[in-house]
Amino acid sequence: MTAFAPAISHTRKKVAQKAAKAVLSIAPDVAPGEKVGQGYFVAFVSAVGVLGLLALLFINTLSDQDAFQLRRLQTLATTQSDQREATNRAIASVSSPERLASAAHALGMVSSENPIFLTITDSTEKKG
């Protein structure tokens, strides 16, 4: 055995002694026939219960705040959707073929009698 590697049996005895001390120190020393006080246990359980209720109240409050914000955002999205539809209807009415033709006629434009279409791929002309 070297100084760097102590005997395994020596360390096992120390571990066993420390574990026994830890196990014995968990329970308080009580004389025979004497009752152990339950005040600490009741206080601990009550504190855990109160902390649990406070945590539940906090989580519920955060959830309600998110619900209010969600409702506000849904209302905003509905309003914007309605505005978009109104804008699209206005654009559609202004850009209808009949409206464009009347606006062109009011500007003095005339419609073409013989339109010519160019085909870019084969560079030919087609009369319409």
PAPA-910525 format. One record per residue (C-alpha): x, y, z. Coordinates in steps of 0.05 Angstrom, whole numbers, plus 5000, padded with zeros to 4 digits. Last residue first. Example, Ala and Ser with C-alpha at 12.3 -4.5 7.8 and 13.67 -1.06 7.14 Angstrom:
527349795143 524649105156 
END
This chain:
387558043351 393258073302 399257653320 406457873314 412357413318 418757453359 418956703377 419356773453 416957493459 410057403428 407458083410 399958213410 396758713363 390059033378 385759233319 380059713339 383860013398 379660363451 379761113454 382961553506 380262253521 381362273596 373962143608 374461523562 380161263604 376061363669 370061013637 374360423615 377660373684 370860373719 368159833672 374459413680 374159433756 380059773789 376260273831 371259753858 376759243872 381059753908 375159953952 373459223967 380859083984 380959684031 374559454066 377358754073 383859024103 379959454152 375858854175 382158444184 385259004224 379259034270 379258274280 386658274296 385758834347 380058454380 384357824383 390158224412 385758514467 382957814484 390057524488 392158104533 386357964580 387857214580 395257344594 393457754655 388857204678 394456694673 399157134712 393957204767 392856444768 400356314774 400856804833 394756514868 397555814860 404356034888 400856354947 396755724959 403055294957 406755765004 400855725053 400754965050 408354915059 407955385118 402254985149 406154325140 412254635173 408354935230 404754285243 411353905242 414654405288 408854375337 408553615340 412153545407 414752845421 411252485478 415052215537 413951495560 421251305550 425751925544 426252235476 432652375436 430852695369 430552275305 435252475248 441552455291 441651695294 441751625219 447352135211 451551815265 450751125233 452751405165 458951725195 461051065227 459850665164 463851165122 469651145171 469750375172 469550345095 475450835092 479850375134 477749765095 479850095030 486850205055 489750865035 492050984963 496751574958 501051375017 502350704985 500050005000 
END
